[in-house]
Amino acid sequence: MPMPVEALEACLREAFPDAEIEIQDLAGDGDHYRARIASDAFKGLPRVRQHQLVYAALGGRMGGELHALALETRPLT
């Protein structure tokens, strides 16, 4: 079953309450998203670590409810 955009955003907001989050459904199927996330949690971290934090926040939903997620992460400015 696909992951609704509201559920994806709720997971991300719970993990990154200070974040600016923009989510786009790339295929219209609730299965392929692009997420742009800016958070203080990413300050000083390399991009790969930023992405690891996002995947951890999704709690194993990648590959199941969520098939593909294109990530753009950065610290808040």
All heavy atoms as a GROMACS GRO file, in nm:
protein
  590
    1MET      N    1   0.085  -0.119   0.000
    1MET     CA    2   0.000   0.000   0.000
    1MET      C    3   0.089   0.125   0.000
    1MET      O    4   0.183   0.134   0.078
    1MET     CB    5  -0.091  -0.001   0.123
    1MET     CG    6  -0.169   0.126   0.140
    1MET     SD    7  -0.290   0.120   0.272
    1MET     CE    8  -0.423   0.039   0.187
    2PRO      N    9   0.062   0.222  -0.087
    2PRO     CA   10   0.142   0.344  -0.093
    2PRO      C   11   0.132   0.426   0.036
    2PRO      O   12   0.039   0.410   0.114
    2PRO     CB   13   0.081   0.421  -0.210
    2PRO     CG   14  -0.004   0.326  -0.283
    2PRO     CD   15  -0.041   0.217  -0.189
    3MET      N   16   0.228   0.514   0.052
    3MET     CA   17   0.232   0.601   0.169
    3MET      C   18   0.175   0.738   0.131
    3MET      O   19   0.230   0.805   0.044
    3MET     CB   20   0.376   0.616   0.216
    3MET     CG   21   0.392   0.698   0.340
    3MET     SD   22   0.566   0.700   0.393
    3MET     CE   23   0.546   0.736   0.564
    4PRO      N   24   0.066   0.779   0.193
    4PRO     CA   25   0.009   0.911   0.162
    4PRO      C   26   0.108   1.022   0.197
    4PRO      O   27   0.187   1.010   0.292
    4PRO     CB   28  -0.115   0.920   0.250
    4PRO     CG   29  -0.143   0.781   0.295
    4PRO     CD   30  -0.013   0.707   0.292
    5VAL      N   31   0.104   1.130   0.121
    5VAL     CA   32   0.195   1.241   0.144
    5VAL      C   33   0.181   1.295   0.287
    5VAL      O   34   0.279   1.336   0.349
    5VAL     CB   35   0.175   1.352   0.038
    5VAL    CG1   36   0.041   1.420   0.053
    5VAL    CG2   37   0.289   1.452   0.041
    6GLU      N   38   0.060   1.290   0.342
    6GLU     CA   39   0.038   1.339   0.478
    6GLU      C   40   0.114   1.255   0.580
    6GLU      O   41   0.168   1.308   0.678
    6GLU     CB   42  -0.111   1.340   0.512
    6GLU     CG   43  -0.196   1.432   0.427
    6GLU     CD   44  -0.239   1.370   0.294
    6GLU    OE1   45  -0.215   1.249   0.271
    6GLU    OE2   46  -0.296   1.444   0.212
    7ALA      N   47   0.119   1.124   0.558
    7ALA     CA   48   0.191   1.035   0.648
    7ALA      C   49   0.342   1.058   0.638
    7ALA      O   50   0.413   1.058   0.738
    7ALA     CB   51   0.158   0.889   0.618
    8LEU      N   52   0.390   1.078   0.515
    8LEU     CA   53   0.532   1.107   0.495
    8LEU      C   54   0.570   1.237   0.565
    8LEU      O   55   0.668   1.243   0.640
    8LEU     CB   56   0.563   1.115   0.346
    8LEU     CG   57   0.704   1.159   0.307
    8LEU    CD1   58   0.810   1.068   0.368
    8LEU    CD2   59   0.717   1.164   0.155
    9GLU      N   60   0.489   1.341   0.545
    9GLU     CA   61   0.519   1.469   0.608
    9GLU      C   62   0.512   1.458   0.761
    9GLU      O   63   0.594   1.517   0.831
    9GLU     CB   64   0.422   1.578   0.558
    9GLU     CG   65   0.460   1.714   0.612
    9GLU     CD   66   0.386   1.828   0.545
    9GLU    OE1   67   0.314   1.805   0.446
    9GLU    OE2   68   0.401   1.941   0.594
   10ALA      N   69   0.417   1.383   0.814
   10ALA     CA   70   0.406   1.367   0.960
   10ALA      C   71   0.531   1.300   1.017
   10ALA      O   72   0.582   1.344   1.122
   10ALA     CB   73   0.282   1.285   0.994
   11CYS      N   74   0.583   1.198   0.950
   11CYS     CA   75   0.707   1.133   0.996
   11CYS      C   76   0.822   1.231   0.998
   11CYS      O   77   0.901   1.236   1.094
   11CYS     CB   78   0.744   1.017   0.903
   11CYS     SG   79   0.645   0.871   0.923
   12LEU      N   80   0.833   1.310   0.893
   12LEU     CA   81   0.944   1.405   0.882
   12LEU      C   82   0.930   1.518   0.985
   12LEU      O   83   1.028   1.559   1.047
   12LEU     CB   84   0.952   1.461   0.740
   12LEU     CG   85   0.985   1.357   0.633
   12LEU    CD1   86   0.975   1.420   0.494
   12LEU    CD2   87   1.122   1.295   0.656
   13ARG      N   88   0.808   1.566   1.005
   13ARG     CA   89   0.787   1.676   1.103
   13ARG      C   90   0.812   1.629   1.246
   13ARG      O   91   0.859   1.706   1.329
   13ARG     CB   92   0.647   1.734   1.090
   13ARG     CG   93   0.629   1.808   0.960
   13ARG     CD   94   0.548   1.934   0.973
   13ARG     NE   95   0.545   2.000   0.843
   13ARG     CZ   96   0.632   2.092   0.804
   13ARG    NH1   97   0.729   2.128   0.883
   13ARG    NH2   98   0.622   2.149   0.686
   14GLU      N   99   0.781   1.504   1.273
   14GLU     CA  100   0.807   1.450   1.406
   14GLU      C  101   0.957   1.445   1.433
   14GLU      O  102   1.003   1.479   1.541
   14GLU     CB  103   0.746   1.311   1.420
   14GLU     CG  104   0.762   1.254   1.559
   14GLU     CD  105   0.693   1.119   1.574
   14GLU    OE1  106   0.601   1.088   1.497
   14GLU    OE2  107   0.734   1.045   1.665
   15ALA      N  108   1.033   1.404   1.334
   15ALA     CA  109   1.178   1.392   1.350
   15ALA      C  110   1.249   1.526   1.341
   15ALA      O  111   1.353   1.545   1.406
   15ALA     CB  112   1.234   1.297   1.243
   16PHE      N  113   1.195   1.618   1.262
   16PHE     CA  114   1.259   1.747   1.238
   16PHE      C  115   1.158   1.859   1.258
   16PHE      O  116   1.111   1.920   1.162
   16PHE     CB  117   1.317   1.752   1.095
   16PHE     CG  118   1.404   1.635   1.061
   16PHE    CD1  119   1.356   1.532   0.980
   16PHE    CD2  120   1.533   1.625   1.111
   16PHE    CE1  121   1.435   1.423   0.948
   16PHE    CE2  122   1.612   1.515   1.079
   16PHE     CZ  123   1.564   1.414   0.998
   17PRO      N  124   1.120   1.886   1.385
   17PRO     CA  125   1.012   1.982   1.410
   17PRO      C  126   1.042   2.125   1.363
   17PRO      O  127   0.951   2.201   1.336
   17PRO     CB  128   0.992   1.977   1.562
   17PRO     CG  129   1.108   1.901   1.617
   17PRO     CD  130   1.170   1.824   1.506
   18ASP      N  131   1.170   2.160   1.353
   18ASP     CA  132   1.208   2.295   1.312
   18ASP      C  133   1.216   2.310   1.160
   18ASP      O  134   1.238   2.419   1.110
   18ASP     CB  135   1.344   2.332   1.370
   18ASP     CG  136   1.457   2.253   1.302
   18ASP    OD1  137   1.440   2.132   1.276
   18ASP    OD2  138   1.562   2.313   1.273
   19ALA      N  139   1.198   2.202   1.088
   19ALA     CA  140   1.231   2.198   0.946
   19ALA      C  141   1.135   2.273   0.856
   19ALA      O  142   1.015   2.284   0.883
   19ALA     CB  143   1.240   2.053   0.900
   20GLU      N  144   1.192   2.320   0.745
   20GLU     CA  145   1.114   2.364   0.630
   20GLU      C  146   1.107   2.242   0.540
   20GLU      O  147   1.210   2.188   0.499
   20GLU     CB  148   1.185   2.479   0.558
   20GLU     CG  149   1.198   2.604   0.642
   20GLU     CD  150   1.287   2.710   0.576
   20GLU    OE1  151   1.332   2.690   0.460
   20GLU    OE2  152   1.312   2.812   0.641
   21ILE      N  153   0.986   2.194   0.512
   21ILE     CA  154   0.969   2.070   0.436
   21ILE      C  155   0.879   2.096   0.316
   21ILE      O  156   0.772   2.155   0.329
   21ILE     CB  157   0.906   1.960   0.524
   21ILE    CG1  158   0.999   1.927   0.642
   21ILE    CG2  159   0.877   1.834   0.442
   21ILE    CD1  160   0.939   1.834   0.745
   22GLU      N  161   0.925   2.051   0.200
   22GLU     CA  162   0.846   2.058   0.078
   22GLU      C  163   0.846   1.919   0.016
   22GLU      O  164   0.952   1.860  -0.006
   22GLU     CB  165   0.909   2.159  -0.018
   22GLU     CG  166   0.839   2.171  -0.150
   22GLU     CD  167   0.916   2.258  -0.248
   22GLU    OE1  168   0.987   2.350  -0.204
   22GLU    OE2  169   0.908   2.230  -0.368
   23ILE      N  170   0.728   1.864  -0.009
   23ILE     CA  171   0.717   1.730  -0.065
   23ILE      C  172   0.639   1.736  -0.196
   23ILE      O  173   0.536   1.802  -0.205
   23ILE     CB  174   0.645   1.634   0.033
   23ILE    CG1  175   0.725   1.624   0.163
   23ILE    CG2  176   0.628   1.496  -0.030
   23ILE    CD1  177   0.656   1.549   0.273
   24GLN      N  178   0.691   1.666  -0.296
   24GLN     CA  179   0.627   1.660  -0.427
   24GLN      C  180   0.606   1.513  -0.464
   24GLN      O  181   0.698   1.432  -0.454
   24GLN     CB  182   0.716   1.728  -0.530
   24GLN     CG  183   0.662   1.730  -0.669
   24GLN     CD  184   0.759   1.794  -0.767
   24GLN    OE1  185   0.871   1.831  -0.732
   24GLN    NE2  186   0.716   1.809  -0.889
   25ASP      N  187   0.484   1.479  -0.504
   25ASP     CA  188   0.454   1.344  -0.553
   25ASP      C  189   0.496   1.340  -0.700
   25ASP      O  190   0.433   1.402  -0.785
   25ASP     CB  191   0.305   1.314  -0.538
   25ASP     CG  192   0.268   1.170  -0.568
   25ASP    OD1  193   0.347   1.102  -0.637
   25ASP    OD2  194   0.160   1.128  -0.526
   26LEU      N  195   0.602   1.267  -0.731
   26LEU     CA  196   0.661   1.270  -0.864
   26LEU      C  197   0.581   1.195  -0.969
   26LEU      O  198   0.584   1.229  -1.087
   26LEU     CB  199   0.804   1.215  -0.860
   26LEU     CG  200   0.902   1.295  -0.774
   26LEU    CD1  201   1.036   1.224  -0.769
   26LEU    CD2  202   0.918   1.436  -0.828
   27ALA      N  203   0.512   1.088  -0.931
   27ALA     CA  204   0.442   1.005  -1.028
   27ALA      C  205   0.290   1.005  -1.009
   27ALA      O  206   0.219   0.943  -1.087
   27ALA     CB  207   0.495   0.862  -1.021
   28GLY      N  208   0.242   1.071  -0.905
   28GLY     CA  209   0.099   1.074  -0.878
   28GLY      C  210   0.045   0.944  -0.822
   28GLY      O  211  -0.076   0.922  -0.820
   29ASP      N  212   0.136   0.857  -0.775
   29ASP     CA  213   0.093   0.726  -0.727
   29ASP      C  214   0.113   0.705  -0.578
   29ASP      O  215   0.089   0.597  -0.526
   29ASP     CB  216   0.168   0.615  -0.804
   29ASP     CG  217   0.319   0.624  -0.788
   29ASP    OD1  218   0.367   0.711  -0.712
   29ASP    OD2  219   0.388   0.542  -0.852
   30GLY      N  220   0.160   0.810  -0.506
   30GLY     CA  221   0.183   0.796  -0.362
   30GLY      C  222   0.298   0.705  -0.329
   30GLY      O  223   0.309   0.656  -0.218
   31ASP      N  224   0.385   0.682  -0.425
   31ASP     CA  225   0.493   0.586  -0.408
   31ASP      C  226   0.631   0.643  -0.444
   31ASP      O  227   0.732   0.585  -0.411
   31ASP     CB  228   0.464   0.466  -0.499
   31ASP     CG  229   0.503   0.334  -0.438
   31ASP    OD1  230   0.518   0.328  -0.315
   31ASP    OD2  231   0.518   0.237  -0.513
   32HIS      N  232   0.631   0.756  -0.516
   32HIS     CA  233   0.755   0.819  -0.561
   32HIS      C  234   0.749   0.968  -0.526
   32HIS      O  235   0.669   1.041  -0.586
   32HIS     CB  236   0.772   0.804  -0.713
   32HIS     CG  237   0.781   0.662  -0.759
   32HIS    ND1  238   0.670   0.581  -0.769
   32HIS    CD2  239   0.888   0.589  -0.795
   32HIS    CE1  240   0.710   0.462  -0.812
   32HIS    NE2  241   0.841   0.464  -0.828
   33TYR      N  242   0.834   1.009  -0.433
   33TYR     CA  243   0.831   1.147  -0.384
   33TYR      C  244   0.967   1.214  -0.397
   33TYR      O  245   1.071   1.148  -0.400
   33TYR     CB  246   0.792   1.151  -0.236
   33TYR     CG  247   0.651   1.110  -0.206
   33TYR    CD1  248   0.624   0.986  -0.150
   33TYR    CD2  249   0.545   1.196  -0.231
   33TYR    CE1  250   0.494   0.948  -0.120
   33TYR    CE2  251   0.414   1.158  -0.202
   33TYR     CZ  252   0.390   1.035  -0.146
   33TYR     OH  253   0.262   0.997  -0.116
   34ARG      N  254   0.962   1.347  -0.399
   34ARG     CA  255   1.081   1.429  -0.378
   34ARG      C  256   1.055   1.508  -0.250
   34ARG      O  257   0.947   1.564  -0.234
   34ARG     CB  258   1.104   1.528  -0.493
   34ARG     CG  259   1.214   1.631  -0.457
   34ARG     CD  260   1.240   1.732  -0.567
   34ARG     NE  261   1.303   1.663  -0.678
   34ARG     CZ  262   1.258   1.664  -0.803
   34ARG    NH1  263   1.147   1.730  -0.833
   34ARG    NH2  264   1.321   1.600  -0.897
   35ALA      N  265   1.152   1.507  -0.161
   35ALA     CA  266   1.140   1.584  -0.037
   35ALA      C  267   1.258   1.679  -0.026
   35ALA      O  268   1.374   1.637  -0.040
   35ALA     CB  269   1.136   1.490   0.083
   36ARG      N  270   1.226   1.804  -0.004
   36ARG     CA  271   1.328   1.906   0.024
   36ARG      C  272   1.313   1.941   0.172
   36ARG      O  273   1.205   1.982   0.215
   36ARG     CB  274   1.307   2.028  -0.063
   36ARG     CG  275   1.332   2.002  -0.208
   36ARG     CD  276   1.317   2.130  -0.291
   36ARG     NE  277   1.354   2.106  -0.428
   36ARG     CZ  278   1.266   2.094  -0.528
   36ARG    NH1  279   1.137   2.107  -0.505
   36ARG    NH2  280   1.307   2.071  -0.651
   37ILE      N  281   1.421   1.921   0.247
   37ILE     CA  282   1.415   1.939   0.392
   37ILE      C  283   1.532   2.027   0.436
   37ILE      O  284   1.648   1.995   0.408
   37ILE     CB  285   1.423   1.804   0.466
   37ILE    CG1  286   1.319   1.706   0.411
   37ILE    CG2  287   1.406   1.824   0.616
   37ILE    CD1  288   1.342   1.563   0.452
   38ALA      N  289   1.501   2.135   0.505
   38ALA     CA  290   1.602   2.221   0.565
   38ALA      C  291   1.581   2.218   0.715
   38ALA      O  292   1.471   2.247   0.763
   38ALA     CB  293   1.591   2.364   0.512
   39SER      N  294   1.685   2.178   0.790
   39SER     CA  295   1.671   2.163   0.935
   39SER      C  296   1.803   2.194   1.004
   39SER      O  297   1.910   2.163   0.951
   39SER     CB  298   1.629   2.020   0.968
   39SER     OG  299   1.634   1.997   1.107
   40ASP      N  300   1.794   2.249   1.123
   40ASP     CA  301   1.914   2.271   1.206
   40ASP      C  302   1.981   2.138   1.240
   40ASP      O  303   2.100   2.134   1.267
   40ASP     CB  304   1.878   2.345   1.335
   40ASP     CG  305   1.863   2.495   1.314
   40ASP    OD1  306   1.920   2.549   1.218
   40ASP    OD2  307   1.793   2.559   1.395
   41ALA      N  308   1.906   2.028   1.238
   41ALA     CA  309   1.962   1.896   1.269
   41ALA      C  310   2.072   1.857   1.170
   41ALA      O  311   2.156   1.772   1.200
   41ALA     CB  312   1.853   1.790   1.268
   42PHE      N  313   2.073   1.921   1.053
   42PHE     CA  314   2.171   1.887   0.949
   42PHE      C  315   2.298   1.971   0.956
   42PHE      O  316   2.392   1.946   0.881
   42PHE     CB  317   2.108   1.904   0.810
   42PHE     CG  318   1.987   1.818   0.787
   42PHE    CD1  319   1.883   1.865   0.709
   42PHE    CD2  320   1.975   1.692   0.841
   42PHE    CE1  321   1.770   1.787   0.685
   42PHE    CE2  322   1.863   1.612   0.818
   42PHE     CZ  323   1.761   1.661   0.740
   43LYS      N  324   2.300   2.070   1.045
   43LYS     CA  325   2.413   2.162   1.053
   43LYS      C  326   2.543   2.087   1.081
   43LYS      O  327   2.552   2.009   1.175
   43LYS     CB  328   2.387   2.267   1.160
   43LYS     CG  329   2.468   2.394   1.143
   43LYS     CD  330   2.414   2.505   1.229
   43LYS     CE  331   2.293   2.563   1.160
   43LYS     NZ  332   2.235   2.677   1.223
   44GLY      N  333   2.643   2.111   0.996
   44GLY     CA  334   2.774   2.052   1.016
   44GLY      C  335   2.787   1.908   0.972
   44GLY      O  336   2.893   1.848   0.989
   45LEU      N  337   2.680   1.850   0.918
   45LEU     CA  338   2.682   1.709   0.879
   45LEU      C  339   2.701   1.696   0.728
   45LEU      O  340   2.644   1.774   0.651
   45LEU     CB  341   2.552   1.639   0.917
   45LEU     CG  342   2.519   1.632   1.066
   45LEU    CD1  343   2.383   1.565   1.085
   45LEU    CD2  344   2.627   1.558   1.140
   46PRO      N  345   2.776   1.594   0.684
   46PRO     CA  346   2.784   1.571   0.540
   46PRO      C  347   2.648   1.525   0.486
   46PRO      O  348   2.565   1.471   0.561
   46PRO     CB  349   2.889   1.459   0.527
   46PRO     CG  350   2.897   1.396   0.662
   46PRO     CD  351   2.854   1.498   0.762
   47ARG      N  352   2.628   1.544   0.359
   47ARG     CA  353   2.498   1.512   0.298
   47ARG      C  354   2.456   1.367   0.321
   47ARG      O  355   2.340   1.338   0.348
   47ARG     CB  356   2.501   1.543   0.148
   47ARG     CG  357   2.366   1.543   0.086
   47ARG     CD  358   2.366   1.611  -0.048
   47ARG     NE  359   2.444   1.733  -0.043
   47ARG     CZ  360   2.393   1.856  -0.045
   47ARG    NH1  361   2.265   1.872  -0.054
   47ARG    NH2  362   2.470   1.962  -0.040
   48VAL      N  363   2.552   1.274   0.314
   48VAL     CA  364   2.516   1.133   0.333
   48VAL      C  365   2.460   1.111   0.475
   48VAL      O  366   2.364   1.037   0.494
   48VAL     CB  367   2.634   1.038   0.302
   48VAL    CG1  368   2.745   1.051   0.405
   48VAL    CG2  369   2.588   0.895   0.293
   49ARG      N  370   2.515   1.177   0.573
   49ARG     CA  371   2.465   1.164   0.712
   49ARG      C  372   2.327   1.229   0.725
   49ARG      O  373   2.240   1.179   0.796
   49ARG     CB  374   2.565   1.224   0.810
   49ARG     CG  375   2.525   1.209   0.954
   49ARG     CD  376   2.526   1.062   0.998
   49ARG     NE  377   2.477   1.051   1.134
   49ARG     CZ  378   2.375   0.972   1.170
   49ARG    NH1  379   2.316   0.894   1.083
   49ARG    NH2  380   2.335   0.969   1.294
   50GLN      N  381   2.306   1.342   0.657
   50GLN     CA  382   2.176   1.407   0.657
   50GLN      C  383   2.070   1.311   0.604
   50GLN      O  384   1.962   1.295   0.662
   50GLN     CB  385   2.178   1.534   0.571
   50GLN     CG  386   2.269   1.643   0.625
   50GLN     CD  387   2.282   1.760   0.530
   50GLN    OE1  388   2.198   1.782   0.442
   50GLN    NE2  389   2.388   1.837   0.545
   51HIS      N  390   2.102   1.243   0.493
   51HIS     CA  391   2.008   1.149   0.432
   51HIS      C  392   1.984   1.029   0.524
   51HIS      O  393   1.871   0.981   0.534
   51HIS     CB  394   2.058   1.106   0.295
   51HIS     CG  395   2.051   1.214   0.193
   51HIS    ND1  396   2.058   1.191   0.058
   51HIS    CD2  397   2.039   1.349   0.206
   51HIS    CE1  398   2.048   1.305  -0.007
   51HIS    NE2  399   2.038   1.402   0.080
   52GLN      N  400   2.087   0.984   0.592
   52GLN     CA  401   2.071   0.873   0.687
   52GLN      C  402   1.973   0.911   0.798
   52GLN      O  403   1.892   0.827   0.841
   52GLN     CB  404   2.206   0.834   0.747
   52GLN     CG  405   2.296   0.761   0.650
   52GLN     CD  406   2.437   0.742   0.702
   52GLN    OE1  407   2.482   0.812   0.793
   52GLN    NE2  408   2.510   0.648   0.643
   53LEU      N  409   1.978   1.035   0.845
   53LEU     CA  410   1.885   1.080   0.948
   53LEU      C  411   1.741   1.077   0.897
   53LEU      O  412   1.648   1.041   0.970
   53LEU     CB  413   1.921   1.222   0.996
   53LEU     CG  414   2.049   1.236   1.077
   53LEU    CD1  415   2.077   1.383   1.106
   53LEU    CD2  416   2.041   1.157   1.206
   54VAL      N  417   1.722   1.116   0.771
   54VAL     CA  418   1.588   1.114   0.713
   54VAL      C  419   1.538   0.970   0.703
   54VAL      O  420   1.425   0.940   0.741
   54VAL     CB  421   1.587   1.183   0.575
   54VAL    CG1  422   1.450   1.166   0.508
   54VAL    CG2  423   1.620   1.331   0.590
   55TYR      N  424   1.622   0.880   0.651
   55TYR     CA  425   1.581   0.740   0.639
   55TYR      C  426   1.549   0.680   0.776
   55TYR      O  427   1.453   0.603   0.790
   55TYR     CB  428   1.687   0.657   0.567
   55TYR     CG  429   1.703   0.694   0.421
   55TYR    CD1  430   1.829   0.714   0.366
   55TYR    CD2  431   1.592   0.710   0.339
   55TYR    CE1  432   1.843   0.748   0.232
   55TYR    CE2  433   1.606   0.745   0.206
   55TYR     CZ  434   1.732   0.764   0.153
   55TYR     OH  435   1.746   0.798   0.021
   56ALA      N  436   1.627   0.716   0.878
   56ALA     CA  437   1.600   0.667   1.013
   56ALA      C  438   1.464   0.718   1.062
   56ALA      O  439   1.389   0.645   1.127
   56ALA     CB  440   1.711   0.710   1.108
   57ALA      N  441   1.431   0.843   1.028
   57ALA     CA  442   1.302   0.901   1.068
   57ALA      C  443   1.185   0.827   1.004
   57ALA      O  444   1.076   0.821   1.060
   57ALA     CB  445   1.297   1.049   1.031
   58LEU      N  446   1.209   0.768   0.888
   58LEU     CA  447   1.102   0.695   0.818
   58LEU      C  448   1.080   0.556   0.873
   58LEU      O  449   0.986   0.486   0.835
   58LEU     CB  450   1.132   0.690   0.668
   58LEU     CG  451   1.132   0.826   0.599
   58LEU    CD1  452   1.177   0.813   0.455
   58LEU    CD2  453   0.996   0.891   0.608
   59GLY      N  454   1.166   0.512   0.963
   59GLY     CA  455   1.145   0.388   1.036
   59GLY      C  456   1.123   0.264   0.951
   59GLY      O  457   1.032   0.188   0.978
   60GLY      N  458   1.202   0.246   0.849
   60GLY     CA  459   1.191   0.125   0.770
   60GLY      C  460   1.082   0.125   0.664
   60GLY      O  461   1.053   0.021   0.606
   61ARG      N  462   1.020   0.239   0.639
   61ARG     CA  463   0.914   0.244   0.538
   61ARG      C  464   0.970   0.244   0.395
   61ARG      O  465   0.898   0.212   0.301
   61ARG     CB  466   0.827   0.368   0.560
   61ARG     CG  467   0.741   0.355   0.684
   61ARG     CD  468   0.658   0.481   0.704
   61ARG     NE  469   0.574   0.471   0.820
   61ARG     CZ  470   0.611   0.509   0.942
   61ARG    NH1  471   0.732   0.558   0.964
   61ARG    NH2  472   0.527   0.499   1.043
   62MET      N  473   1.098   0.281   0.379
   62MET     CA  474   1.159   0.278   0.246
   62MET      C  475   1.163   0.134   0.197
   62MET      O  476   1.199   0.043   0.270
   62MET     CB  477   1.302   0.334   0.251
   62MET     CG  478   1.311   0.485   0.255
   62MET     SD  479   1.232   0.572   0.119
   62MET     CE  480   1.316   0.505  -0.022
   63GLY      N  481   1.125   0.116   0.071
   63GLY     CA  482   1.124  -0.018   0.014
   63GLY      C  483   0.994  -0.093   0.041
   63GLY      O  484   0.971  -0.197  -0.016
   64GLY      N  485   0.911  -0.038   0.129
   64GLY     CA  486   0.782  -0.099   0.158
   64GLY      C  487   0.672  -0.004   0.114
   64GLY      O  488   0.637   0.002  -0.003
   65GLU      N  489   0.621   0.074   0.211
   65GLU     CA  490   0.517   0.173   0.179
   65GLU      C  491   0.568   0.278   0.083
   65GLU      O  492   0.492   0.336   0.006
   65GLU     CB  493   0.471   0.244   0.307
   65GLU     CG  494   0.402   0.158   0.409
   65GLU     CD  495   0.378   0.237   0.536
   65GLU    OE1  496   0.302   0.336   0.531
   65GLU    OE2  497   0.435   0.199   0.639
   66LEU      N  498   0.696   0.307   0.092
   66LEU     CA  499   0.756   0.415   0.015
   66LEU      C  500   0.861   0.355  -0.078
   66LEU      O  501   0.963   0.303  -0.033
   66LEU     CB  502   0.819   0.516   0.111
   66LEU     CG  503   0.871   0.646   0.054
   66LEU    CD1  504   0.761   0.720  -0.022
   66LEU    CD2  505   0.922   0.733   0.167
   67HIS      N  506   0.833   0.359  -0.208
   67HIS     CA  507   0.922   0.295  -0.304
   67HIS      C  508   1.044   0.380  -0.337
   67HIS      O  509   1.156   0.329  -0.344
   67HIS     CB  510   0.845   0.262  -0.432
   67HIS     CG  511   0.929   0.199  -0.537
   67HIS    ND1  512   0.974   0.069  -0.526
   67HIS    CD2  513   0.978   0.247  -0.652
   67HIS    CE1  514   1.047   0.040  -0.631
   67HIS    NE2  515   1.050   0.147  -0.710
   68ALA      N  516   1.023   0.510  -0.360
   68ALA     CA  517   1.134   0.596  -0.400
   68ALA      C  518   1.119   0.734  -0.337
   68ALA      O  519   1.010   0.790  -0.331
   68ALA     CB  520   1.136   0.610  -0.552
   69LEU      N  521   1.232   0.787  -0.289
   69LEU     CA  522   1.235   0.919  -0.228
   69LEU      C  523   1.361   0.991  -0.272
   69LEU      O  524   1.472   0.950  -0.238
   69LEU     CB  525   1.232   0.907  -0.076
   69LEU     CG  526   1.234   1.038   0.003
   69LEU    CD1  527   1.109   1.123  -0.027
   69LEU    CD2  528   1.246   1.011   0.152
   70ALA      N  529   1.343   1.093  -0.353
   70ALA     CA  530   1.455   1.178  -0.395
   70ALA      C  531   1.472   1.284  -0.285
   70ALA      O  532   1.378   1.360  -0.259
   70ALA     CB  533   1.427   1.244  -0.530
   71LEU      N  534   1.588   1.288  -0.223
   71LEU     CA  535   1.610   1.380  -0.110
   71LEU      C  536   1.699   1.497  -0.148
   71LEU      O  537   1.800   1.479  -0.217
   71LEU     CB  538   1.679   1.305   0.004
   71LEU     CG  539   1.593   1.217   0.091
   71LEU    CD1  540   1.679   1.146   0.193
   71LEU    CD2  541   1.484   1.296   0.159
   72GLU      N  542   1.660   1.614  -0.100
   72GLU     CA  543   1.744   1.732  -0.104
   72GLU      C  544   1.744   1.784   0.040
   72GLU      O  545   1.638   1.824   0.090
   72GLU     CB  546   1.690   1.836  -0.200
   72GLU     CG  547   1.691   1.790  -0.344
   72GLU     CD  548   1.626   1.892  -0.438
   72GLU    OE1  549   1.624   2.012  -0.405
   72GLU    OE2  550   1.578   1.849  -0.544
   73THR      N  551   1.857   1.779   0.106
   73THR     CA  552   1.866   1.823   0.246
   73THR      C  553   1.970   1.933   0.258
   73THR      O  554   2.066   1.939   0.182
   73THR     CB  555   1.903   1.706   0.339
   73THR    OG1  556   2.027   1.649   0.294
   73THR    CG2  557   1.795   1.598   0.340
   74ARG      N  558   1.948   2.018   0.358
   74ARG     CA  559   2.043   2.125   0.389
   74ARG      C  560   2.012   2.179   0.528
   74ARG      O  561   1.899   2.165   0.576
   74ARG     CB  562   2.038   2.236   0.284
   74ARG     CG  563   1.904   2.310   0.282
   74ARG     CD  564   1.906   2.428   0.186
   74ARG     NE  565   1.777   2.493   0.178
   74ARG     CZ  566   1.730   2.580   0.268
   74ARG    NH1  567   1.802   2.615   0.372
   74ARG    NH2  568   1.610   2.634   0.254
   75PRO      N  569   2.112   2.241   0.589
   75PRO     CA  570   2.084   2.308   0.717
   75PRO      C  571   1.998   2.432   0.693
   75PRO      O  572   1.999   2.489   0.585
   75PRO     CB  573   2.222   2.349   0.768
   75PRO     CG  574   2.320   2.276   0.684
   75PRO     CD  575   2.252   2.243   0.555
   76LEU      N  576   1.923   2.471   0.795
   76LEU     CA  577   1.850   2.599   0.788
   76LEU      C  578   1.952   2.712   0.782
   76LEU      O  579   2.059   2.703   0.840
   76LEU     CB  580   1.761   2.616   0.912
   76LEU     CG  581   1.630   2.544   0.911
   76LEU    CD1  582   1.564   2.551   1.049
   76LEU    CD2  583   1.536   2.600   0.806
   77THR      N  584   1.916   2.817   0.711
   77THR     CA  585   2.009   2.930   0.701
   77THR      C  586   1.963   3.045   0.786
   77THR      O  587   1.851   3.053   0.825
   77THR     CB  588   2.022   2.978   0.555
   77THR    OG1  589   1.892   3.005   0.504
   77THR    CG2  590   2.092   2.874   0.472
   0.00000   0.00000   0.00000
